[in-house]
Amino acid sequence: MGEEKGYSTDKEQETAVLVAVTTQKQNAQQTAEYLAELAFLASTSGVLTLQSFTQKLAKPDNRTYVGKGKLDDVIRYVIDKDVDMIIFDDDLSPSQVRNIEYEISLCGKEMKVLDRSLLILNIFAQRAKTVQAKTQVELAQYQYMLPRLTRMWSHLSKQRGGVGMRGPGEKELETDRRIANDRIAFLKEKLEAIDRQTFTQRKNRDRMVRVSLVGYTNVGKSTLMQKLAKADVFAENKLFATVDSTVRKVSWEGIPFLLTDTVGFIRKLPTLLIESFKSTLDEVREADILLHVVDISHPNFEEQIEIVQGILNEMGAGDKPTILVFNKIDLFPVEDVFFEGAALNEDGEPELSKMDRVTQFLKQTHWQTNQPKTVFISAEQKSNLNELRETVMNLIKDKHYQIFPNWLSGNHLMGHSDEYVPE
């Protein structure tokens, strides 16, 4: 169990405790990392985490996720501290939620019980701006809640009539299910209409090379988008700062192309969201080139690479021409950087700047060796962006000349006003 964190007594901000289990498939270190990410998710949603609880089990308890003793510890803490909600790091089944809420009610307390998917859905709902994104999130929310409606009316289910008669609880539940199903059908039809419109828009852009930024959430995709496209794109140090795709037309060396910033991926990303955001993710599927942005300062960036690559493979976009863009090298621990032949000045200090030292060190790692299209940058500090531009431009030219074979002979328009100028 983690240490209790300091917190404000201001009840305007909701508070939460986090619960996770360490299993045969997830060791204690991974559990701690996942809980840290869950706390970041809660913070992004506006919730203050007070405490974390963990338990080592062969697998999550089928009835209450954690064992009864551990659940009693959690309940005692939330009652003592007047906590607003309990957030579990994995998805809970409807019966698990019902059982947990029942155990809480025995202590005369009511509070929210959330799992990881519901928390992410809540963040998406807060972040969605366009009609398409709002519709996608609402559809995912209804699909998530539909199988969980039973617990809302469980207290009425015992009120049964005679033979052949249904109690009011069942009638209410049936009505709610019908309303939810009708709403799901409506939202699906609405999304299909939006999809047809966006598909037409994308088809109209088929003659231009399309480059999509992909990566784990909060790795700096939107900041990089700002620097490359000189666009006013929202960027914030929070998970899922970008939910809606942003497309900007850019022109380098007289060659126009489209640059797209997409929603970030995350471990245990709800399947419902992936399904609902199909049309948004089509921007990735239909891209000609992917810029896989990685936060190299994150201690688990290699796992994040695998998670993103796994989702890309599931989407059928795993084999697209890809540039691995290691971002945030300015946050890389420079004291750990050493490489053979490092030049020192007369005072025994490295002659190269911190950024150059880090870059040279990273270029000797297996990532540079195994990935021929790899660039190390700091989007925030505008470091090595020219190298990234050159690497991207080589792929863009190859694709562009396939579309316009006469471009090399000079049969194209010149003088684009949005020409890229290194900052």
C-alpha positions as MATLAB code, in Angstrom:
seq = 'MGEEKGYSTDKEQETAVLVAVTTQKQNAQQTAEYLAELAFLASTSGVLTLQSFTQKLAKPDNRTYVGKGKLDDVIRYVIDKDVDMIIFDDDLSPSQVRNIEYEISLCGKEMKVLDRSLLILNIFAQRAKTVQAKTQVELAQYQYMLPRLTRMWSHLSKQRGGVGMRGPGEKELETDRRIANDRIAFLKEKLEAIDRQTFTQRKNRDRMVRVSLVGYTNVGKSTLMQKLAKADVFAENKLFATVDSTVRKVSWEGIPFLLTDTVGFIRKLPTLLIESFKSTLDEVREADILLHVVDISHPNFEEQIEIVQGILNEMGAGDKPTILVFNKIDLFPVEDVFFEGAALNEDGEPELSKMDRVTQFLKQTHWQTNQPKTVFISAEQKSNLNELRETVMNLIKDKHYQIFPNWLSGNHLMGHSDEYVPE';
ca = [
       0.000    0.000    0.000;
       1.392    3.365   -1.008;
       2.010    6.277    1.267;
      -0.782    8.683    1.935;
      -0.473   11.866   -0.075;
      -1.063   15.377    1.203;
      -4.386   16.786    0.142;
      -6.598   19.792    0.484;
      -9.714   19.821    2.620;
     -11.543   21.755   -0.096;
     -14.395   19.394   -1.028;
     -15.051   21.232   -4.296;
     -12.443   18.933   -5.817;
     -13.515   15.304   -5.807;
     -11.203   12.826   -4.125;
     -10.419    9.194   -4.849;
      -8.453    6.158   -3.778;
      -6.921    3.810   -6.333;
      -6.999    0.023   -6.203;
      -4.921   -2.467   -8.214;
      -3.769   -6.060   -8.001;
      -0.356   -7.593   -8.638;
      -0.761  -10.870  -10.513;
       1.337  -13.478  -12.288;
       1.018  -11.385  -15.459;
       1.715   -8.037  -13.757;
       4.565   -7.668  -11.271;
       4.775   -5.165   -8.419;
       6.856   -2.683  -10.416;
       4.371   -2.685  -13.280;
       1.497   -2.284  -10.839;
       3.167    0.786   -9.325;
       3.695    2.260  -12.802;
       0.102    1.605  -13.816;
      -1.177    3.190  -10.601;
       0.955    6.278  -11.273;
      -0.638    6.521  -14.704;
      -4.090    5.964  -13.195;
      -3.427    8.832  -10.764;
      -2.459   11.001  -13.754;
      -5.708   10.010  -15.461;
      -7.645   10.950  -12.327;
      -5.839   14.293  -12.152;
      -6.635   14.949  -15.813;
     -10.283   14.307  -14.956;
     -10.081   16.797  -12.079;
      -9.940   14.209   -9.284;
      -7.394   14.284   -6.437;
      -5.874   10.928   -5.470;
      -5.439   10.464   -1.722;
      -4.193    6.890   -1.445;
      -3.367    3.753   -3.411;
      -4.114    0.169   -2.360;
      -2.575   -2.933   -3.905;
      -2.926   -6.649   -3.283;
      -0.983   -9.618   -4.606;
      -3.314  -12.248   -6.064;
      -3.053  -15.031   -8.625;
      -5.775  -13.147  -10.502;
      -8.363  -10.484   -9.612;
     -11.113  -11.790   -7.340;
     -14.190  -12.668   -9.389;
     -16.520  -11.256   -6.771;
     -14.952   -8.004   -5.572;
     -11.693   -7.651   -7.594;
      -9.615   -7.675   -4.374;
     -10.068   -9.998   -1.399;
     -12.618   -9.220    1.309;
      -9.956   -8.201    3.834;
      -8.342   -5.736    1.446;
     -11.734   -4.361    0.399;
     -12.591   -3.825    4.074;
      -9.336   -1.846    4.438;
     -10.271    0.310    1.470;
     -13.796    0.929    2.750;
     -12.576    1.862    6.230;
     -10.162    4.373    4.706;
     -12.696    6.010    2.386;
     -15.224    6.351    5.220;
     -12.622    7.797    7.592;
     -11.359   10.310    4.994;
     -14.795   10.978    3.429;
     -13.522   10.018   -0.021;
     -15.812   10.534   -3.019;
     -14.900    7.546   -5.172;
     -12.892    4.342   -5.573;
     -11.121    3.847   -8.913;
      -9.950    0.377   -9.970;
      -7.068   -0.013  -12.412;
      -8.779   -2.746  -14.445;
     -12.232   -3.092  -15.935;
     -14.847   -4.336  -13.501;
     -17.673   -6.666  -14.446;
     -21.235   -5.539  -13.629;
     -21.400   -8.113  -10.838;
     -18.115   -6.889   -9.336;
     -19.394   -3.317   -9.262;
     -22.655   -4.479   -7.704;
     -20.862   -6.509   -5.031;
     -18.449   -3.699   -4.179;
     -21.270   -1.184   -3.886;
     -23.173   -3.605   -1.666;
     -20.184   -3.954    0.697;
     -19.937   -0.168    0.884;
     -23.674    0.190    1.559;
     -23.386   -2.136    4.569;
     -21.369    0.649    6.202;
     -24.106    3.184    5.468;
     -22.011    4.915    2.774;
     -22.653    5.666   -0.890;
     -19.905    6.575   -3.318;
     -18.874    6.226   -6.922;
     -17.149    3.035   -8.041;
     -15.207    3.519  -11.277;
     -12.913    1.346  -13.325;
     -10.165    2.419  -15.708;
     -12.401    2.403  -18.798;
     -15.087    4.570  -17.215;
     -12.444    7.085  -16.080;
     -10.999    7.291  -19.606;
     -14.485    7.666  -21.053;
     -15.076   10.553  -18.663;
     -11.878   12.282  -19.822;
     -12.844   11.824  -23.468;
     -16.257   13.322  -22.704;
     -14.571   16.361  -21.130;
     -12.116   16.793  -24.002;
     -14.368   16.181  -27.021;
     -15.058   19.399  -28.925;
     -16.435   18.488  -32.343;
     -19.842   16.953  -33.040;
     -18.126   13.809  -34.305;
     -15.992   13.323  -31.189;
     -18.902   14.057  -28.842;
     -21.061   11.523  -30.689;
     -18.289    8.907  -30.596;
     -17.796    9.348  -26.859;
     -21.522    9.263  -26.084;
     -21.892    6.040  -28.075;
     -19.026    4.439  -26.141;
     -20.578    5.594  -22.843;
     -23.970    4.049  -23.646;
     -22.345    0.817  -24.810;
     -20.359    0.710  -21.575;
     -23.397    1.384  -19.349;
     -25.893   -0.924  -21.061;
     -24.718   -4.222  -19.474;
     -24.352   -2.416  -16.136;
     -27.921   -1.131  -15.916;
     -28.974   -4.130  -13.821;
     -27.357   -2.833  -10.663;
     -29.303    0.434  -10.876;
     -32.572   -1.364  -10.279;
     -31.430   -4.356   -8.238;
     -33.150   -2.964   -5.145;
     -36.494   -3.207   -6.952;
     -36.004   -6.625   -8.495;
     -37.421   -8.412   -5.440;
     -40.811   -6.705   -5.845;
     -42.351   -9.367   -8.024;
     -46.034   -9.874   -8.664;
     -47.919  -13.155   -9.106;
     -47.390  -15.740  -11.787;
     -46.972  -14.119  -15.164;
     -46.555  -10.670  -13.596;
     -43.383   -8.605  -13.580;
     -42.339   -6.370  -10.714;
     -41.757   -2.624  -11.146;
     -37.996   -3.106  -10.989;
     -37.996   -5.315  -14.046;
     -40.315   -2.931  -15.885;
     -38.035    0.006  -15.066;
     -34.968   -1.954  -16.142;
     -36.599   -3.011  -19.383;
     -37.558    0.588  -20.099;
     -34.026    1.786  -19.430;
     -32.578   -0.903  -21.679;
     -34.945    0.061  -24.466;
     -34.052    3.744  -24.110;
     -30.331    2.918  -24.100;
     -30.625    0.642  -27.141;
     -32.641    3.262  -29.022;
     -30.036    5.890  -28.210;
     -27.214    3.584  -29.338;
     -28.997    2.944  -32.641;
     -29.530    6.692  -33.124;
     -25.892    7.519  -32.373;
     -24.663    4.816  -34.752;
     -26.818    6.256  -37.554;
     -25.550    9.748  -36.761;
     -21.961    8.549  -36.850;
     -22.513    6.772  -40.153;
     -23.745   10.044  -41.660;
     -20.736   11.906  -40.251;
     -18.432    9.140  -41.489;
     -19.790    9.458  -45.019;
     -19.107   13.175  -44.925;
     -15.590   12.824  -43.513;
     -14.851    9.995  -45.975;
     -15.738   12.349  -48.828;
     -13.479   15.001  -47.337;
     -10.623   12.530  -47.072;
     -11.179   11.317  -50.643;
     -10.883   14.924  -51.808;
      -7.420   14.965  -50.201;
      -6.260   11.762  -51.900;
      -3.985   13.648  -54.261;
      -1.903   14.953  -51.365;
       0.600   13.036  -49.245;
      -0.778   12.469  -45.744;
       1.429   12.332  -42.661;
      -0.066   11.351  -39.283;
       1.395   11.840  -35.821;
       0.765    8.809  -33.621;
       2.011    7.746  -30.225;
       1.241    7.183  -26.580;
      -0.770    9.919  -24.904;
       1.151   12.915  -23.546;
       4.350   12.318  -25.537;
       4.291   15.769  -27.190;
       2.488   15.135  -30.492;
       0.496   18.376  -30.348;
       3.591   20.415  -29.456;
       5.425   18.868  -32.421;
       2.407   19.642  -34.610;
       2.675   23.284  -33.562;
       6.338   23.452  -34.519;
       6.073   21.626  -37.842;
       2.841   23.149  -39.103;
       3.120   26.473  -37.275;
      -0.474   25.837  -36.268;
      -2.356   26.944  -33.178;
      -2.920   23.432  -31.864;
      -3.946   22.823  -28.242;
      -1.145   21.236  -26.229;
      -1.174   20.535  -22.505;
       0.674   18.317  -20.034;
      -2.350   16.114  -19.459;
      -3.422   12.748  -20.777;
      -5.660   12.929  -23.860;
      -5.192   16.675  -24.338;
      -6.133   15.910  -27.954;
      -9.288   13.914  -28.694;
     -10.314   15.396  -32.032;
      -8.023   14.925  -35.014;
      -6.416   18.125  -36.286;
      -5.411   18.373  -39.960;
      -3.189   21.140  -41.327;
      -1.861   21.754  -44.826;
       1.902   22.268  -44.846;
       4.303   23.002  -47.694;
       8.019   22.215  -47.612;
      10.269   22.865  -50.602;
       7.215   23.701  -52.659;
       5.599   20.309  -51.996;
       2.269   20.488  -50.129;
       1.157   17.714  -47.783;
      -1.320   17.169  -44.949;
      -0.169   16.777  -41.351;
      -2.584   15.201  -38.857;
      -2.450   15.116  -35.063;
      -4.443   12.166  -33.690;
      -5.704   10.988  -30.316;
      -3.036    9.418  -28.129;
      -3.024    5.731  -27.275;
      -2.747    4.256  -23.802;
      -2.437    0.826  -22.218;
      -5.792   -0.831  -21.567;
      -7.473    1.599  -23.974;
     -11.189    0.698  -23.866;
     -12.185   -1.386  -26.875;
     -15.446    0.574  -27.036;
     -13.487    3.765  -27.647;
     -11.408    2.188  -30.398;
     -14.606    1.017  -32.094;
     -16.398    4.347  -31.642;
     -13.408    6.343  -32.874;
     -13.043    4.211  -35.996;
     -13.584    7.136  -38.368;
     -11.137    9.315  -36.444;
      -8.550    6.543  -36.523;
      -9.126    6.210  -40.274;
      -6.841    9.237  -40.522;
      -4.113    6.874  -39.328;
      -5.193    3.952  -41.501;
      -5.227    6.104  -44.631;
      -1.994    7.973  -43.899;
       0.965    7.536  -46.239;
       3.572    8.163  -43.540;
       3.437    7.785  -39.748;
       5.491    9.793  -37.268;
       5.540    7.598  -34.172;
       6.341   10.089  -31.404;
       7.935    8.681  -28.228;
       8.665   10.382  -24.902;
      12.224    9.153  -24.387;
      12.344   10.728  -20.926;
       9.643    8.355  -19.702;
      11.120    5.396  -17.791;
       8.897    2.937  -19.667;
       9.087    4.390  -23.161;
       9.966    1.002  -24.667;
       6.766   -0.532  -23.305;
       4.826    2.449  -24.648;
       6.341    1.839  -28.090;
       5.141   -1.773  -27.961;
       1.628   -0.715  -26.872;
       1.314    1.799  -29.715;
       2.729   -0.645  -32.250;
       0.288   -3.305  -31.043;
      -2.689   -0.980  -31.536;
      -1.388    0.043  -34.972;
      -1.118   -3.625  -35.906;
      -4.701   -4.224  -34.751;
      -5.810   -1.292  -36.912;
      -3.995   -2.685  -39.949;
      -1.568    0.263  -40.011;
       1.463   -1.438  -38.508;
       3.375   -1.818  -41.781;
       3.161    1.782  -43.002;
       6.361    3.784  -43.632;
       7.174    5.025  -40.134;
       9.677    7.411  -38.593;
      10.380    6.820  -34.923;
      10.582   10.289  -33.370;
      12.132   10.252  -29.904;
      10.922   13.474  -28.291;
      11.832   15.294  -25.045;
      15.553   14.615  -25.241;
      15.984   17.810  -23.195;
      14.508   15.854  -20.259;
      16.778   12.844  -20.763;
      19.020   12.361  -17.662;
      22.240   13.874  -18.993;
      24.274   12.718  -15.981;
      23.804    9.162  -17.231;
      25.074   10.032  -20.693;
      28.519    8.757  -21.626;
      29.898    7.713  -24.951;
      33.341    6.750  -26.195;
      35.445    9.500  -27.688;
      33.529   12.323  -25.995;
      35.658   15.440  -26.468;
      36.550   17.356  -23.293;
      37.746   20.933  -22.957;
      40.814   22.001  -20.971;
      38.722   22.052  -17.791;
      37.745   18.423  -18.321;
      34.144   19.322  -19.201;
      32.325   18.011  -22.306;
      32.767   20.320  -25.285;
      29.373   19.473  -26.675;
      26.168   21.014  -25.363;
      23.847   18.897  -23.261;
      21.475   18.412  -26.217;
      24.295   17.381  -28.573;
      25.736   15.005  -25.981;
      22.352   13.367  -25.505;
      21.784   13.146  -29.249;
      25.175   11.539  -29.905;
      24.670    9.105  -27.054;
      21.214    8.088  -28.279;
      22.477    7.597  -31.823;
      24.733    4.856  -30.472;
      21.839    2.962  -28.893;
      20.136   -0.042  -30.441;
      17.168    2.151  -31.391;
      19.280    4.046  -33.898;
      20.918    0.816  -35.071;
      17.703   -1.156  -35.493;
      15.532    1.663  -36.809;
      17.024    3.313  -39.917;
      14.394    6.082  -39.773;
      14.944    7.349  -36.246;
      15.259   10.962  -35.111;
      15.977   12.355  -31.640;
      14.386   15.755  -30.985;
      12.997   18.155  -28.431;
       9.859   19.742  -29.873;
       9.585   22.130  -26.938;
      13.205   23.315  -27.302;
      13.091   23.115  -31.134;
      16.145   20.854  -31.156;
      17.035   18.698  -34.189;
      13.818   19.691  -35.999;
      15.792   20.257  -39.215;
      17.012   16.652  -39.090;
      13.424   15.480  -38.595;
      12.252   17.680  -41.449;
      14.875   16.218  -43.795;
      13.966   12.639  -42.834;
      10.243   13.298  -43.297;
      10.831   15.195  -46.514;
      12.651   12.271  -48.140;
       9.600   10.036  -47.593;
       7.199   12.763  -48.707;
       9.111   13.302  -51.941;
       9.087    9.587  -52.771;
       5.327    9.403  -52.301;
       4.628   12.757  -53.958;
       6.570   11.859  -57.087;
       4.572    8.632  -57.338;
       1.389   10.722  -57.404;
       2.800   13.460  -59.664;
       5.528   11.930  -61.866;
       5.833   15.190  -63.845;
       6.596   17.231  -60.731;
      10.364   16.876  -61.232;
      10.121   18.444  -64.689;
       8.783   21.630  -63.152;
       5.095   21.277  -64.095;
       3.798   22.410  -60.713;
       2.844   25.560  -58.879;
       5.537   27.371  -56.948;
       5.581   30.076  -54.343;
       3.523   28.516  -51.544;
       2.983   30.999  -48.756;
       3.129   28.322  -46.072;
       6.712   27.298  -46.801;
       8.482   25.792  -43.784;
      11.221   27.933  -42.307;
      13.323   26.397  -39.529;
      12.860   28.222  -36.234;
];
